[in-house]
């Protein structure tokens, strides 16, 4: 049977009622009817078509529908379209009529899911998708929940970002999401761990998934209900997992992507918050750092074989509670990793030291010094998570802190990095100039990425389900989303960033012509993933920087693949990778709209040299190396490597003299970086 849809158009002359496409009982019937081409509000009498909508691969996999109504929609321009039953006239007895919608493209015998939704607000449905002009879309409502008729509205959306949700029925529970390559094919997979099971959706080259469940050596119920991190602990090419629970941590080892083994030997009590992987002592192996909510945070030392043990001397952080989030970053551009701890001490008064955020500066010799107060980052509100990204593309990392409760000093902070020179940075809070509300409190998750590929990092913060789109001038425009947190990565390998939140995949279907670039880093002297690397690209756009990190935000694990948006720029002049080992790789004119894989050290022959007049003496030396050069080297970054290639010193020149007295006897290499040039010379320490 067919029923007439009514299109309501409100104009100054009054209300006109026009007949539009009739609803159809099947896709084939919809194909021969006059399509919908106009935005407006439509009414259908009842869902009683004789064919249910297909569920496969279209998000809402709930069964039970046996009838549906089909509508064909053909937009006349490229635009963002919202379909919604979230209308006042659909409320009956204080509840919305329970609807479920799916949108397909393609042909009736080969339908492709575009978007779907069950419960957007109350029991109503709402989806937004990027529509291409003259493309046929099928809008399908079924009777899974209610056969009654209702109104639905087609509108042209003003949103700049479009995410279409899909149910990941393979997953359940409340554990945190993880996006990472688990089978060494350089495609990101989706990982969930719960109830002694590891559930993985392996990404296929066409963007589909192959789902597998693994039963590792017993995890003993230590599921990652606080946070999860990933990295290759034993450098075998396969990423392992760190599960942070309420009592302890568990390391899970990946056996070639075919099985997993859990290490339950970590019996020390820790109320785990943010878990991270980083090479803390710069020996080429990934160590772990896990925030402790009620005491000193726990570092775990890697023995070089992938076995980790608690070692609080690895980095000695404050013996205080309230440690909620840790992030490893290079805030002062001296090419080593510093540690920022975001702290949340509930019920504390203003000034309580246990709720003051901490920055541990890497001194380049294996030691760390807490300097948050000196550089303007000792936030004393109840903080949960901090973003560190180059938000204004000026070559240094800025910070955005979300705070959680009211009070005389509670406010979100936007700290602009005022880098004076390499190794010297201070931060100034300019939140009131950014367009981000300082008083929108209560967020616990806070991450970032270039979601619209325009070349500027956006802030994805759980502030009223908000995405703050970067305008490129230290100001932001807020845009509401249907979700408020999740792991970030290009899960369908199409060049833009998607989000996984628990059992939902939000595919980024934003339609624009912006270009992009992605990078996979393979360490040799550094850890296998190159975690801790600084990546820079330069071109007509200036400079963009990213860092390879394992563990950001408060809970989820984001992709280890580095992602750049390029806007309308059509070329990258140079890509520079500063590896944790101190190695520097430079690649000129890499292809855009593609993913490049770089093995550490493969471009060393491309390094430029300082003038040949540099002389170091005495050589051999017992205590000092003196530098003699016609150029002013003050402020140059120097690195000393052992004969085995390990970086043992890293700092900024304060004078033409370097103290090497603490080094053991042997052969070393001194490297200087100054004004874009690099020079290395050997010396002997007696």
N, C-alpha and C positions, 0 to 999 in steps of 0.2 A: 504494500500500500504506500501511497505518497501523501504527504501533508504539506500544506503551504507554509513556508516561513514568512514572517512579516518583518520588514526592515523599517525601523523608525528613524526619521531624520528630522531634527529640530532646526528650524530656520526662523528668521525674523517674522515671516508671514504666518507662522503657526506650525502645526504638526501635520506632516504629510505621511501617509501610509502607502507604501509601495510593495507590490508583490516581488519577491526575489526567488532564488532557487528553491525548489521543493526539496525536502529531505528525502533520502533514499534508503532503501532497506539493505543495500549492498554497495560495494565499490563499483561494480559494473553498472548499476543503475545511476549512481552519481555521475559516472562518466558521460552519460548521454543527456544529462540535464544542464540547464543554463547555469554556469558557475557563479559563485559570489565573487564580485570584484570591488565591492564598495564597503568601506568601514561603517559600522553602525551596530545597533542592537537587534538581535534576532530572537524570535519566539518559536518554540516547537511545542506541539501539543502533548506528545507522549512518546516515550522510547518503546517502540514495539516492532521495529524492523526484525526480519527473520534471520539475521546473521550477526553473530557477535563479532566485535572488533578483535583483530589479532593481538595477542599479548607478546609474542616472541620478540625479544630484543627491543622492546619499547618501554623500558622502565618499570611500569606497574605490571607486575607479573601475577597479580591476584586473579584467581580463576573465579568462575561462578556466573559470569555474564553469558547470556544466551541470545540477547537481542541488542540491537544497536541502531543508530541513525548516522548516515554518512552524508557529508557535505563537501563539495568540491570548491576550493578557493584558489583563485588565480590573481595575484597582486599585479598591479599595473606599473610598479616601480620597485627598485631595491629599497627595502625599508625594514624596520624592526616592528614586528606584529605581536600584539598581546591578545590572547583569547581568554576570556574570563566569565565564569558564572558567579563571581563574587559581587552580586548586585542586590540591593535592598529588597527588590520585589521577589527574590528567591528565598526569603526568610519566612519560615512557617513555624509557629510556636517557638519562637526565639532561636531556631536553628535553621541553617541553610539546608535547602534540598541537597541531598548527598549525590554529588556528581563525580564522574571520572572521564577525563578527556585524553585522547591521543591524537598526534598529528603525524602524518606520513607523507612522503613524496615517492616518486617513482611511478611504476605501473601497477595495476591491480594484481597482476600475477607475480610481482616482485616489489613489494612494498618495503620502503626504507624508513625506519623510525627517525623522526625529527625531534619530537618533544612529547612529554606526557606529564600528567599531574593528577593526583587524587585529592589530597587535602591541602589547599593553599591557605585559606582562612576559614576556620570552622570546618565545614564539610564541603565547601565550594572548591572549584578547580580554577587554576590560572597558569598559563604557560606563555613565555615570550620567546620568540625565535627570529632569526634573521631570514627574511624572505627575499627571494630573487625574482625580479619581474618576469612575467610570462611563464613561471614555473607552476605546475599543478601541485597543490597540497590537498590532502584529504583530512578533514576534521571529523573525528569519530567520537560520539558519546555512546556509552553502553549502560545497561541496566544492572551492572554489578551490585549497585547499592540501592537504586531507586528508579522505578520506571516512569515516575511522574514527569510531566513537561516542566520547562523552566525557560528563562531568558539567558542568552549569552551574548557577550559583546566582543566585537572585533575592533580594536583600536590601533592606531599607529603610535608606537611607543617612542618616548623621547630618550629612553635609556641609551647610554653609550656602550654598555656591556650587556651581553646576552649569554646566559648560562642555561643549558637545558639539562634537567635532572633525569637520572636513570636509577632505578633501584638495583642494588647489588645484593640480590637475594641470597647469594652465596655466603654473605656475612651476616652476623647478628651480634648482639651484645653491645657494650659500651666502651670497648677497648679502642685505643687511639690508632689512627690511620697511618700507614707508611707507604710512600711511593719511592721505589728504588728498583734497579735492575737486579734480579735474583738468579738469572741463568746465563749471564755474561753474553747477551746478544745485543747490548746497548739500546734496548727498549725498556722503558720503565714499566714495572709491574706493580700491582696493588697487593699489599701484605696486611693480614690481620691475624692476631694471635689470641686465642681464647680457649680455656678449658683443655689445656694440654694438646691443642691442635694448632698447626700453622696453616692458614688458608691463603692461597696465592691465586690471584688472577693474572696469569702470564699474558702479556700483551703480544699479539700477533702482528706481523707487518701491515696488515690491512686495518688495524685498529680494533679488531675484535679480541676476545679473551678466551684462553683455555684455562679452566678452573681446576685446581688440584688441592687436595687436602693431605697434609703430612702429619704423622704422629711421631714426633721426635722422642729421643730418650726423655723420660718424664720431666716435665717442666715444674712439677710439684705445685701447680696452681698459681705460680707467680706470673700472672698475666700483666701486660703493660697497661694497667688502669690509670697510670699517671703520665707516662711518656714512653716513647720508643725511639731508638736511634739505630742506624745501620752503617756498616763500614767493613772493609776487608781486613780482619784482624791478623790473619796469617799469610797475607799477600799471595793467595792462591788463585785470585781472579774472581772469587765468588763472595758476595757480601754477606756478612754475619749480622746478628741482631743483638741489641742490648735492651732488655725488658726491665722497666723500672716500676716496681710494685710498692705496696704500702709497708712492706717489712724488709725487703732486700732486693738485690739485683740478680738477674740471670743473664748469662751470655749464651747465645744459641749459635752454633757453628753450622755453616752451610756446606754440605758435602756434594759439591759439583751440581747443585741445583736439583738433586734427585732425592736427597734425604737430609735430615737435620739432627744434630746432637746437642743436647742442653747441658751446660755446666752449672750444676747446683751447688758448687763448693763455696760460693760467696755467702757465708752464714752471718756475717756482721750485720747487725740491725741498722737499717737506714730507711727513714720515711722518704722514699725517693720522690723527687719532683722532676725537673728537667734533666734528661740524660743526654750526654754528648760524647762524640769521639773527637780526639785531637791528638797530635803528636806533641805532648806536653814537654818532653825533655829533648825533642828534636833528634832522636836517634834513628828516624826512618820508620818507626813502627807506631801504630795507632794505640794510644792510651785512652782511657775512659775517664770522664768526669761527671759525677751525678750530684745534683743539689740535694742537701739534707734539710728537711723542713724544721727539724728541732735541734740541730747541732752542727758541728763543722762538716762541710761537704766532703765527699769521698772521691779521691783520685785513685785510679787503678792502673798499675804499671804493666806494660806489655813486655814479656821476657824475650821478645824477638821471634818466638815460635807461635805466637797467638794466644798464649796463656796469660791471664790477667790476675793480679793480686792487689789487694788493698795496700796502698803505700801513701800515707798522709804526708810524707816528706817530699813527694813528687812535686806538689805545689801546696803550700801551707796557707789555706784561706782562714778567715776569721773564725774563731771558736764561738760562733753565734748562731742562733736559730733564725728562721724566717727566710731561708734561701729558696726562692721559687723558680728562677729561670737563669740559666747560664748561656752565654754565647761567646764564641771565640772569633775575634776580629782583629784587624790591624788598624787601630784608630789613628795612629800617628805616622803612618806611611813609612815605617822603618823596615818593612818586609819581614816582620815576625809576628806571631799571634799573641794577642793580649786577651784577657778574660774579663768579661763584665758580668756581674751577678746582680740580678734584679731581685729586690727583697720585699717581702710582704709580712709584716708582723701585725696581726690583727689585735685590736684593742690597745695598741701602744699609743702613747701620747706623742705630740710633736717633739722632735729632738731625740727620741729613743734611738740609740745606736743600732739596735737590732733591725730597724726598718730602713736603714740608710744604704742605698745602692753602692756597690763596690767595683772599682776598676783595678785589676792587677796588671800592671805594665810589665811586659817581657823585657828584661834587661839585656837579652842577647847572649847571656852566659849560662843559662839554665836556671837563673833566679828570677823572682817576680817581686815587684814593689807595689803596694796599694796606693793609688794616686787620685781617686775619684774626687776628693775635696779640692785638690790642686788644679784640676782641669774643668771643674764645673759640672760634674756628673753625679754628685753625692745627693741624689734625689731622696728626700726623707718622707715622702708620702707612702701610702700603702700600694706599692707597685706590684705588677704581676708579670709583665713581659716587656722587652725592649727590642725595637727594630734598629739595626745598624745597616744603612745603605747610603750610597752617594745620591741623596735625594735631589740635589741641585746640579749634578754633573759637573762639579768643579774639581774632581780628582781626590776627594777625601770623604770619609764616611761621616754622615750625620746620624742623629739618633732620635727616635720617637718612643716615648715612654707612656704606657697607659696605666692610669692609677684607678684604684678600686673603690674608695669610700670617701664620704664627705668629711668636712673638717676645715680648719682655717687654712691649710696649705694644700689640700687635695685638689689637684688639677693635672690634666694630661700635659706632657711637655714635648716640645719640638726643639731639640738642641742642634743648632747649626754649628758645624765644625769650623772653627777659625784657625785652620792650620797655618802656623807662622812659617815653619820650615820643617823638613824631615825630622821626625823625632820630637817635635814640639807642637802640641795642639791644645786648644782650649775650646769650650763649648758655651754657647749663649742661647738661652731659651727665647724663641721668637714665636711661641704658639699663637699669640694674639694677632699675628700678622698673616697666618697661614690659611685661615678659613676653616680649620679643624676646631671644633668646640673644645675648650679646655675643661668644661664642666660636664661633659657626657661621660659619666663615670660608670664603673662596674664591669669593665671588660677583663677577661682573663687570657684571651688569645690575641696575638699581635704579630703579624708577619707581613711580607712585602714581595712584590714582583711586578714586572711590566705586563699587565694583563691586556692592555690594548695595543701593545707593540709600537707605541709612539716614541720610544727612546727615553722615557722617564719612568722611574720606579714609582708604583702606586702602593698605597698602604691599605692592607686588608686587615681590618681590626674589628673585633667583636664589640663594636659600639653601635647598638641598634641595627645590627646586620648591615654594616656600612663598609663600602669601598671608597676610599678617598683617592680620586684620580688626580695625578700630578699634572699641574699646568705648566711645569717647567721653569717656574720663577719663584719657588718656595711658597706657592699657594696651591690649594687643592680644592676640588669640587666633589662633594659627597654624592654618592649614588647608592640607593638601597638595593639590597640583595635578598634572595629568599633563604639564604643560609649565612651562618655567622662564623664559621671556622672550618679547618680541614687541612689536609696535606696538599702541597702544591707541586705540580709537575705537568709536563706535556704528555698526558697519558695516552693520547691517540697519535702522537708523533706528527702533528700537523703544523707545529710552529708556534702555537699559543698555549698559555698556561691554563690547565684545568685544576679542579679541586675535588678531593675525595673526603667526604665527611661520614665516618662510620659506615652505614650501609647505603650511602648515596654517592653517585658519581655525577658531578656537575661539569659537563663538557662546555668549554668555551666556544661559543658559536658566533662571537662578535665578527661582524662583516666589515672589513675595511681592506685597503690595499697596502697596509703597512708591511714592511719587510722585517726579517728577523734573522738571528744567527744563534746556533747552539754549539756547545763544546763539551766533549768528553775528555777528561784528563786521565792519563795512565802514568802513575809514578814509577820510577826506577830506583833512584836513591831515596826518594820520598815514598810515603805510603802509597799503596796501589791505586787508590782513588784520587790521589793528589789533594786530599782533604787538608785545608789550610792554605791552599794556593790563592794568590791574588791574580785576577785576570783583568786585563785592560784592553779596550779597543779604541782606536783613534780613527778619525776621518773628518769629512766636512762638518760633521756634527760636533766636533770637539773630542771629548773623552767620555767614556763610560767605564765603570769598574764594577766587578762582581767578585765574590769570594766563594770558594768551594767549602761548604759547611755540612757537618753532620750534627743536626740538632739546632733548631731555631724555634722562636716562639715559645709556647709553654708546654706543648704535648706531642704534636704530630711530627712526622719525619718527612721533610721535603726532598725532592729529587736532588741527586748529586750531579746531574747534568746542568751546566751553566747556560743560562738563557739571556739573550739580549733582544730587545725590540729596537728597530732601526728607523721607525717612522717611514718617511718617503725617501730616505737616503738609499742610494743604490750601490754603495761600495763601502768597504772597510779598508783603510790604508794599511793598518798594522794591528796585529794581535800580539800582546805580550803576556807571558805567563811567568809569574814569580813563584817558583815552587818552594815548599817548606824547607827543602835541602839547601836552598840558596841558588840552585840552578835557574837560569833565565832562558826561556825560549821566545824567539820572535818570528812570527809568520807574517809575510807581507801579502796583502790583497787576497785574503781567504774568500771563498765563495760565500755569498749570502743565501738566505732561504735554504740552508742546508746545515747538517750537523757534521762538525769536524772532530776527529779523534787525534790527539797529539800525545806522543810518547815522550816522556821527560828526557831532555838532552838532545833531541834530534836536530836542533837548529843552532847548536852552539857556535858553529863556524861563522854565523852571521853577525856575531857581536862586533861592535865597533871598538876601537882602542883609544885610550888617552894618548896625548903626545908622548913621544919616546923619551922625553927628558926626565921621566920619573926615576929617581934613584932611592932605594931603601938601604939603610945601613944602621948599625953594623950587621953584617950577614956572614956568619952566624951571629946570634944575639942571645944574651942571657935575660935581659929585662925589657928593653925598649927597642922598637923599630922607629927610626927617624925617616921622614919622607922629605925628599928634596925635589921641588918642581917649580917651573916658572909660572904655573897657573895657581890661583888661589884654591886650595882644596878644602878650606874650612867649610864644614857642613856636609862634606861628601859622606856617603854611606860606605862603611867598610865591613867586609866579612872575611873571617879567617876560617879556612877549611883544613881538616887533618888530611894526612896522606890517603886515608880510606874514603875521603869525600864528605865526612861529617862536618857540618857547620858548628864551630866551637865558640866563635865570637861574632857578634853582630851589633854595630853601634854607629853613631855619628861622630865624625872627627871634630874634636874641639880644638885641636892644635895639630901641628905636623909631627906628632909623636903618639905611638900606640904602645900601651903597656901590655906585654905578652908574658909577664913573669909567672902568671898562674898556669901557663901551658906546660904540659910534660915535654921532655926532650924528644925531638924528632923533626921530620920534614912537614912543612905547612905551605899553604897557598894563601896569599893576601889578594883580595879582590876589592877594587875601588869602583864605585858608580858615582859619576858626577856629570850633571848637565846632559844626561842621555848617553854618555859614553862609558865604556867598561874597560878596565885594565886589570890583569892578573900577573902576579909575580911570585916565585917560590922563595922561601926563606927557611933557615934552619934555626930551631930553638935548642940551645945547649942546656 
